[in-house]
């Protein structure tokens, strides 16, 4: 760790400029706001915890992520393509010599967790407290001693946006604990698994590992989860900006509240299909065997489960095709596959709307608006968990400004965010 006054002096004299340019995908003339964020998070930590400039701290960052291919395939130990984005959660942290974690999140206030109790508590489901306790427990299970720390956190990853704000916080917490108590012995994949453990067991959300991997690894990565203990991670080198398209994340205006049952039904139904074959997940069932068994499956598990399995097989195959297209530099083929994935999610996976209230279908409206504004160019799709949050659009750069203006007009101010693929996952910026 370094004294705050030393970090600030280095920040002022430009010592962090190269790192910030790489981290936030900006030129030197554009990083002023990112320097200011580091100052902001240190000053916030000092104010909340009553420390002066001589206090030694670390500054850690974890990005949000966007799913590029493989929608709801990870929990079946299938294949995904994901990328971290330049929006992140940033924290100034230091050990406090106690067994209590004090996390002050700007805009939300202080959360304190006594780490003398590391068992899950259902009363803490869906809370920041659950994530803190779960990450600490996940690290402790790997044999490390975790103690208390004080943290001040800011984030520009919108909650409920489909950019995995909860996974971003899990990876940030894992990065912090790794820095403070593990001598950075945990690799990115381990931090991702700890985050998933916290979300599944402590937060109460039955997610797969896609979100945490996307936030932890950095850049674009393909992940094959078939070997659940050793998922195969393949970095994919491709510059979307050079392909002449902006990656836009569009907020539908909906949120994820009260949708846990809708999300949970997807892996439950897919696993029900696998169960007919005596298997746990669909990756263990051959696609041709599945298609031959459709008459039996319809009777046993129902049509929606069958349709969701059809989506699973086709989207896993598309991940391989997307990787091949990017490796070959064939961006038009990649865009076609993005569109195909979006149609499959809408028609077969059925994670665009709950249809509980026919008057309220914000994700469907966002998709229709994107189709209209793109006018046959680029590509768009629902991504992430679905049902709420955001859609994704690849927009030709010559129409990106107008696309944003039109989408903001149709869906609300700043609904459309132009993002970049961040090359670095969870990391310590200063420490």
N, C-alpha and C positions, 0 to 999 in steps of 0.2 A: 504494500500500500504506500501511498505518497501523501504528504501534507497538502492540504487544500491550497495553501498559498503557492506551493511549488507547481501544482497542476495548473492553477490559474496563470502563473507566470509563463509556463510553457505554452498554454493556450494563447496568451496574448502575443507571444513572439513567433507564433506560427508553427511550433513544433508538432502540433496535432493535425496540421492542414492536410497533409498527404493521406493520413489515415481516414480523416473525415470525408475527403473526396471519394476515396474508395468505398467507404462504408455506405455513404448516402448517394452514390452515383451522380455526383455533381462536379462541375468545374470549380476552380479555385475562386472565381468571382461570385459563386452562388452559395458558399458555405457559411457566410456570416450568421444566418439563423441557426445553424447547427453548432457553431461555437457558442452562441448565446444559450442554447439548450443545456450545454454542459455547465455553463456558469449558473443557469437557473436551477439545475438539480443540486448543485453543491450549495448554493445559497439557501435553497429550501431545506436541505438537510441541516445546515447550521441553525436556521431559525427554529425548526421544530424540536431539535434535540439539544439546543443550547450550547453549541460548540463554537470555537474560534478557528482562525485560519491555520493554526498549528495542528489541528486534528488530522490524523492520517485516515484516508478513505480509499476506496476503489470505486470506479464508475463502470457499470456493466450495462450491456445492451442486448436485446433480443428482438428479432424482426417478426412482423406478421408474415403470413404466407398465403399464396394463392395456388389453388389446385389447377394444374394445366391439363391433366388427363387422369381418368380413373375415378369416377364419382361413386362413392360408397363401395369401393372394392377392397379397401384395406382391412376392414374387419372380417373379411372372408379369406384373409391371407392371399390377396390377389396382387395386382400391379397398379402402381400409381406414378404419375409424373407431377412434380410439385416444384414451386420456386419461392424463395423468400423475397419479400418486397422491401422497399426503402422506408416504409413506415415502421416505427419500433417503439418498444418500451425501454426506458432509460432509468437507471437507479444509481444513486450515490449511497454507499453502504460502508459499515464498519462494525466489527464485533463490539458487543457492549459488556462483556464479562459476566453476563447472567445466562439464564436458561430460557429467556423470553425473546421472541422475535417481535419487534415493533416496526410495522410497515405503514408508513404514511403515504397514501396515494392521493396525488393532487386532484382535487375535485370530489374526493370520497372520504377523506379523513383517515384516522388512525385505526389500525387493526393490530391487536396484540395477541400472541399465541404462546402459551406456556408449553415448552417442548418436553417437560417431564412426563407428559401424556402423549404418546404417539399413536394410539389406537384410533381407528376411524369412529366418527360420531355422526349418525344420520341427521342429527339436529343441525349439523353444519353443512349439509348438502347445499350445493349451488352458492357457496360463499368463498370469499378470499381466504378466510380462516382455514377452510378445508384444504385449499391449495397449498398454503404455507405448511400446515401439518403434514399433508400428504407427501410433499417434496422432501421435507425433513425425514419422514419415515422411510421414504424410498432410498434416500442416501444412507441412512442408518442401516438398512437391510443389507447394504453392500459393505458393511464393516467400518464405516467412518463415524467419528464422533462429531455430532452437530450441536452447536451451542447457539446462544442468542445473538442477534445483531439488530442494528438500527438501520432502516432503509427509507429513503425518500424517493418516490417513483413518479415519473410522468410518462404519458403515453399518447401517441397520435394514431394508434391502431383503434379504430372505432369498435366499441362493444356491439356484439350482435351483427357484425358486418359481413361475416363469411370470411374474414381475414384471420380468423382463429385467435381472437384476443385472449381467450383463456389459455390456449396452448402457448402463446407468446409469454404470458406471465409465468406459466409453469417452467418454460425454458429459461426465462430470466432468473427465477428463483434458483433453479438448478445451477445456472452459471455463477450466481452469487455464492451459493454454498460451496461449489467447486473451488472458487477463488479463495474464499475465506477459510475453509476447513479441510479441503481435500488436496491442497497443493496442485490443483488443476489436473489431478490424475484421471478424472472421468472424461471419456471422449464424448463427442457429440451424440453418437448413437445411444450411449448410456444415459445421458441427460434426457434425451427424447423418451426413453423407456420409463425413466423415473417420472417424467411429466405425465405420461399416459397412465401410469399406476396411480398417481395422485388424482387424476381426473376420473378414472373408473371407480376406484375404491373409496376415495374421500369426498370428491365433488359430486359423485353419483350420476355421472354421465357416461354411458357405455360406448365411448368412442373407440375408433381404431387408432393406429399409430401415425397415420398420414399427417395430421396437423402438427404434432410434435416434431416429426422428422423434418417437415418443411421449415419450421422455425429454427431448429437446432443446426441443420446441416449447412445452409447457405447456398446460394446459386440455384441452378436447376439440377434436380436429381430425379432419377427414376429409381423406384424402390419395388423390389419383388419380395413380398412378405411370406412366401410359401414356407420357408424355414423360419418358424416363429422365433426361434432363439438367435438366429443369425440372418436377418434379412439382407438380401443382396442390394447394395446401394451402388448405382452407376451415375457418376456425374455426366451431365450433358452440356457441352460447350456450344452456346449459340447466342448471338447478340440480336435481340428482337428489334432494337432501334435501327440497326443496319438493314433489317428487313423492310424498313419503311413503314412500320406500324407501331402505334402506341398501345400499351396494355392499360386498358381502362377498367377500373372497378366501380360499379354503379350501385349505389345504395337504393334498395327498393322502398325504403321507408318503414319496413316491417321489422320486428324484433323477434328474438327467439323465446320470449316468455311463454310458458305453458305449452311448449312444443316437445318436451322431452319424450313423451309417449310416441309422438310421430316419428322422431328419430330412432327411438329404440325398436319400433316395429320393423324397420328395414332389416337390421341384422337378425332379428328374431325370425322373420319370414324366410330370409335366405338360408338360415341355419335349419329351419324346418324342412326345406327342400333337401339339404344335405343329409338330414337325419333319416329321410326315407331310404337313403342308400347306406345307412349305418355309419355316416361320416359326420364330422363336426362342422366343417365349413365347405363352401362350394369349390375352393381350390383343390380339394381332395376328390372331387367328382369329375370325371371326364365329360366334356361338353357333349360328345355324341351319345353317351349313355343318358345324359339328362334329356336330350331331345327325344330319344326313343321312349322315355318314361313319362312324357308329358300327359298322356291320358290318365295314368295312375296318379300322377302328381296333382292334377287338377282336382281330382276327387279327394285326395288326402289332405292337401294343404291350401287349396284354393287358387283362383286365377291370378290374384295380385302377386302372390308369392312366386308363381311361375314366371310372370312378366318381369319381376324384379331379378330373378335369376337370369333370364334372357339378357337383361341389361348388363349384369355382372360379366357374363362371358364376352359379350361384344366390347365392353369398355376395357377389359383387360387386353383384348386383342388390339384395340386402338392405341393403347399405351405403347405397345411394341411398334406399331406403325408410325406413331408420332415420333418416337426416338429415331426410327430409320429416316423419316422425312427431314428432321432437323439435322441429323448427321450428314445427309445428302445435300443440305442447303435448299431443300424444296419447301419453301414456306407456303406456297399455295396449297400443296398437299396437306401440310399441317393445318391450315385454316379449314380445309374441307373436313378433316377429322374432328376439329373442334366443333364444327356445326353438327356433325353426325353424333358426337357425344351429347350435345345439348338436346337434340331430338330424342335420343334414347332415354335421357334422364326424364324428359317431359312425358314421353309416351309409355315407357315401360317401368322405369324406376318410380315414377310418379311422386317426385319430391319437390314439385313446384307449388302446389296448393294442398291444403287440408280439405277444402270444399265444405268446411263446417258452416261457412257463411258465404253464400254466392256473391254477396255485394263486396266482399273483401278478398281480392286476389292480387296483392301488390307485386309479387314476383312475376306473375304472368303478364301484368301490365308493363313491368320494366323490360321484359323480353320483347314484347310487342313494340314498345317504344324504340328499343335498340334496332330491331329489324327495320322499322320505318326510317330511322335516322341514318342507318348505314346504306340503305337503298341499294342492296345487292352487293356491297363491297364488304371486306373484312369478315368477321365471324363473331358470334356471341353465344353464350350458354349460361345456364345456372351452374353454380359451383359451390363447393362446400357442402354443408349439411342439407341446404335447401329449405323449403317451406317459408323462409324469411331471409333477412340479410341482403346479400348482394348478388349481382350477376357480373359476368366478365365479358369484356368486348375487346377484340383486336381491331384497332381503328387505323386506317391509312393516315399517315402524319399530315397529309395535305387537308384532311377534313377533321382532324382531332379537335381543333379549337371550336369549330362549329358544332361538332358532335357533343362536346361538353356543354356548350351553351344550350343546345336543344334539349339534352337530357335533363339539365338543371331546370329548364323551363317546365318540362313535363312532370318531373318527379320531385322538384324542390331544390332550393339553393345548395350548391356544393354536393349534390347527389353523386356526381361523377368525379372520380379521382384518377388522375393520370399518374401511374406508378412506374417504377423501374425494378428490374430484378437485382436484388442485393447479393453481392458475391460472398458475403460473410454471414454466418448464422449467429448463435449466441456467442458473445465474446466479452472480454474485459478491455475497455478502451484505455483506462488509466488504472494502474494498480501496482 
